[in-house]
Amino acid sequence: MNAPSMFSASYHEARMRLLDAVHMLTARHSVLIDSRAIAVKGPSGETLALDWIMIGAREPRRAVVLSSGTHGAEGPVGSAVQLAVAQSVLPTLALPKDAAIILQHGNNPYGYAWSRRVNENNVDLNRNFGESFDPQKCNPGYEALLEAINPPDLDETRELARKAHMDQFVAEHGARAFQAALSEGQYKYPQGVQFGGQAQQASVRHLMALTREHLSATRQLAWLDYHTGLGVAGECELITGFTPDSRPYALANRLWPGQVKSATSGESLSAPLTGVMDLGLARALPPECDFAFAFPEFGTYPVEHVLQTLRLDNWLAHHGDRASPLGQQLVARMRETFSPGNPDWQTKVLGTGMGYARQAIDSLLQ
C-alpha cells in the first residue's frame, strides 16, 4: 500500500473517496450508510455530514467502530485509516453473521472541512459529551491566562508579554498544571480555545443517536477514534477517559495489551479532560455491552508549535480575515500542524493506526 495516497487533500475529497470505496464492497458485504447532515456548508458549498457506514450485520451483536474527525483538522489520519481498511481489508474479510465494522467518518465535519479543531460554534466536541453544562465552569489557571491564551491581536510587543506570562505560570505551577489549565475544557468563554459549549452540539447529538439506533443489540464493541497533535512526532499513545479501576479500561487493555492509558488518572500524556466522547458514548450503549474504547493520539509537532497554532487559529476565527494572505497562511499552518504532509510521517502513522484497527477486527472475528 502507498500510504501517502490514502491521505486526501480536503474533507470533501476524503468523504467521496471513502464512499466510493464502500460502494465497491456491496457485492461481498451488506452495506448501510446513514448520513446525518449539519446545517452549515463547506468552503465550496458542499454538504457537511457525519457518515455512519456499517458493513455487515444490521443489528450486530459484536462490532468495531473506526471514527475520524472529532477534532476536525485532525481528521485526515483517521480518514486515511478508514480508506485503507475499506480498500485493503474489507474486500477479502469474512465477517461473522452477527458482526459489523462501522466506519464513522467526519464526527466534526465543519472543523474537518474548514481546517479547525472546533465546530461551527467554536465548540471542542471532545469536551461536549457531558450530560449538563455549567456556564461558569473554567479552570482557574485558564482564567489567569485568558488573554495570553486567546490573544485579541498579534502585536509583537504584546505577544512577547503574553509569552512571558505563560512562561511565568509554568515556572510557578509546572508544565502539567499549564497543560491542564489550557486543555481541560472550559464552558465560560465561547470565543476561547477549548470551549466545551453550553449545550450539546448537533454533531454530538447525531453521533449519540447513531450509536443508540444502530448498536442497540451490541454486546461487544471496540471503538477507535483517531487524533493528532500530542506527543512525539509519529509516535502514538492510546488514551481513554475511563479510570484504571473500570471495566472499559480493563477491556481496552485486553484488546490492545498494556497500551491504553487513562487521562483521568494521570497515566497519559493527556491531562484529565471534561465532557469526553468515550464516557458520553457509554451512556448511549446498552448497559450489558462490553465497551472497549481508545483515542489513538499521534504526535505531530512540538507542544509549543501546536499551542501557537491553536492561538493563531482562534485569533483568526474571531479577529482576523481568513481570505487575507495571513489568513490563508494560518489555515495552511493548521492543516500542516495536525496532518503533516511528510510522507515518512504519513507512512508511519498509517501503519500504526492500521495495526490497532486490525487488532480490534481480528478480536471481533474470534
N, C-alpha and C positions, 0 to 999 in steps of 0.2 A: 504494500500500500504506500502511495506517495502521500505522506502525512500533510504537508502544506496544502495539497489540493483539497483537503477536507475542510479547510477554513474558507469562509465566504467573505466577500467584501462588504456586505451590508445585511441588515436584518431581513429585508425582503428577499435577497438572493438566497440566504440561508434557509428561509422558510420554504421557498419554492423548490429548492434542490431536495430538501427533506421530503416534502410532499410527493415530488416526482419519484423519488427512490421508493417510498412506501407504496405508491400505486403499482410499482413493478412487482411487489410481493403478493398481490392478490391472487395469483394463480396457485400459490403454495399455502397461504395463510388467510384466515379470516381477518379482515381489517375493518376497524371502526374509527372514524375521525369525528371528533366532537370539538368544534372550534367556537370559542367564545370571544367575540369582538368587544373592544372597548370603544368609548365614544370618540376619542381623538384619532387623528390620522398620522401617517408617517410623513417624512420630508417631501415625498413626491405625491402625497395624497393617497398613499396605499393604505389598505385596511391593516389594522394592528389587532392581533388576536392571540389568545392562548390556544394552542393546538394540542388536544389530548388525542394521541394516536395509539390506539390499542390493537396489538397484534396477538391473536389467539382467542382464548375463551372470552365470551361476552360477560359472564359473571364468574370471574376467576376465583378459585379457592387459594391460589398462590400467584404472586405477581412480583415483577421487578419494574420499578419506575426509574427512568433516567430523565432528569429535568434540567433545563437551562434557562439562563437569562433572568433569574430572580433579581440580580443586581445588573439589569440592563446591559451596560457596556461590557460586562464580564461574560456575556452570552456566547461569544464565538467558540470558546473551548468546549462548553457543553454541547453546543450545536454540532461541532465537528465530531465529537464522540457519537452523537446520535446518528449523524450521517454515515459514519464508518460502520456502526452497528447495522444500520439498515442495508448497507451495500455489501458488507463482507461477512456478517454473522448470520443475519436472519434468512438469507436465501437458502442456506443449507441446514438450518436448525430444525430439529424435530421437537415440537412443543407438545407436552402432555395435554390431554383434552381439558384439564381443569386449570391450565396455566396461561398467563398472558404476560407480554412485555409491553410496557407503555413508554412511549417517547413523548414527554411533555415539553413542548417547545415554546419558549418565549413567555415565561411567567410574568415578566415585566416588559411587554412588547414596546411600550413607549420608550423606556430607557434604552432598550436594545437599538431601536431604530434611530433615536436621536443622540446616541452616544452619551448617555448619562447613567449613573448608577441608580438614580431615583426615578419615580414615576412622574406622571403628568402633573401631580400636585406637590412635587418636591419631597415625596414620602419614600423613605427607605423601606421597601416591602419586608425585608427581613428584621424589621422592628415593629411590624404592623399586624402580627398574628395573635395579639392579645385579645382577651375577652372584653376588657374595658379599657378606657383611656382617661388618664388624669392629665389635663392640660397644664398642670403646674409641675409635672414630673420632669426633673432635669438634674443631672449630676452637678453638685456644687462646683467642681473643677471646671466643667463646661461653662457655667455662668461666669466664673472668674476670668475665663479666657475667651469670652463671647466674641469680641471684636477681633481678637488675634486669629481665631479660627475662621471667622466669617468676615473677611475684610470688605468694607463698603467701597474701597478704592484700592488702586495699586500704586499709590505714590511711594516712590523709592524710600524716602526718609521714614515715612510712617510704617512701611513694611519692615524696615530694619528694627524699628522699635517693637513691632509685633513679634518678630522672631526672637528678640531679646526677652520679651515677656514669656513666650513659650519655653525658651531655654531656662529661664529662671524657675519656672514651675517645675520642670524636670529636675533641676538641681535640688530644689527644696523637697519635692514629693516623690521623685523617682519616675523612671520611664513607664513602668507598669501603671502607675496612677494617671499619668498623662494619657496613655492609651485608653484606659477606662473612661476618663473624662470625655475623650473625643468620640469613642466608638460605642459606648454602652447603649445609646439610644436616648433621645430627648423628645419631649412631647409639648414643649412650651414655645418654641421659636419656629414657626412654619417656614421661614426663609433660611433657616440654619442647616448646616450639614447634619446628617444622622437624625433627621426629623422622622419620628415614628408615626406621625399622624394623630388626629384627634377623633378618627372614626376609621373603621375597617374600609380599605380601598377596594375598588371594583375588581382589580386583578386578584386580590386575596379572596374576595367573596366567590369569584369564579372558580379559583383553584380548590377552595373548600367544597364548593358544590360538586365539582367534577369528581373529587375524591369520594364524597358521600354517595353519589349516584352510581359510580362505576365500580367501587370497591366494597360495596355493602356486604358481599358474600365472602370477601377475602379473609383468610385466616393466617396466611404467611405472606409478609410484604417486606421487600427490601427496596430502599429508595436512596438514590444518589442525586444530589443537587449540586451542580458544578459551579465553582467560584474561582476568582483570581485576585491577586493584589497583595497577599500577605505571605511573608516568608522569603526564603532564599530563591532566587530565580530558577525556575524549572523544577524545584522540589515541591512535594505535596504533603500536606497533613490532612488526615480525615478528622473532621470536627463534629461534635454533637452538642446539643444543648442539654441533653439528659445527664443526670448525675451518675457517678460510678456505682451507686447502690441500686440503680433502676434496672428493670428487666430490658428495656430497649438498649441500654448501654451494653449489657451483657450479650444480648443477641447480636448487636453490631460487631462486637469484638470477637464473637464466634465466627461470624461471616467473613470479616476482614481481620484475621487473628492479630490481636495485640496492637492494632494500628489506630484505633479510634480514640480520640482524646476529648475529654469533657471541658468545654469552655466555662461552664458553670462552676466547676470545682477548681479551676486554675491550672489544669494539666496542659491546656492547649496554648498555642501561640496567640489565639484569640482571647480577648478579655471577655468576662461574662457579659451577655447581651440580654436585652429585654424584647419581648414580643417576637421570638424567633419562630421560624417556619416549622421545624420538626415538632416542637411542643404543640403548636397550633394544629398541625395535621393530625396528631394523635387524637385530638378531640373529635375529628371527623370520621374516624375509623371505628369499626365495631369493637367493643371492649375486649372481646376474645381474640382479636387479631394480634399475632406476634409481629411486632413492628421493629425493623432494623433500619436505621437512617444514618446517613453521614453526608457532610458537606466536604467533598474533595476541594481543598484550597491550595491553589498553585501560586508560588511566588513569581513575581514579575520584575519589579524594580525595588531599590532600597526604600525603606519606610519613609524617609524624608522626601523623596521624589513623589511617592504616592500621596502623601499628605498635601504637598504643594499642589499637585494636580487636582485634588478634591477642592482645595481652597479656591483655585483659579476657576474651576468649573462652576462652583457656587457663585462666585463673583460674576461670571459671565451670564449666568441664568437670571440674576436679579438686578445687575447694574450695567452689563455690557451689551454689545451688539454682536450677535452670533454671525451675522453676514459680513462683518468687517474683516480685514486681513488678520487682526489679532484674534478675533472670534474664531475664525477658521483654523488658526494655528492652535488655539486651545482645544478645539474639538478634536483635531488630529492628535494632540497630546493625550487626550482622554482615551482615544482608541488604542494608541500605542502602549500606554501605561497598563491597560487592563487586558490587552490582547496583542502582545508584541509580534511584530512581523518577522522576527528572526526564525529562519527555517529550522535551525537546530533546537530552539526552544519549542517550536510547534511540534516537532517530531517527538521530543522527549515527553511533553505533557500529554500528547495524544496517546502515546504508548502506555503511559501510566494510567490515564483515565480509562482507556480500553481494558487494561488489566483489572481494575476494580469492577468494571461492568461485567467482564467475563466471570469473575469470582461469584458475583451475585447470580448471574444467569446459570452458571454451572450448578450452583447450590439449588436453584429453583428446579432444575431438571432431575435432581436425585430422587 
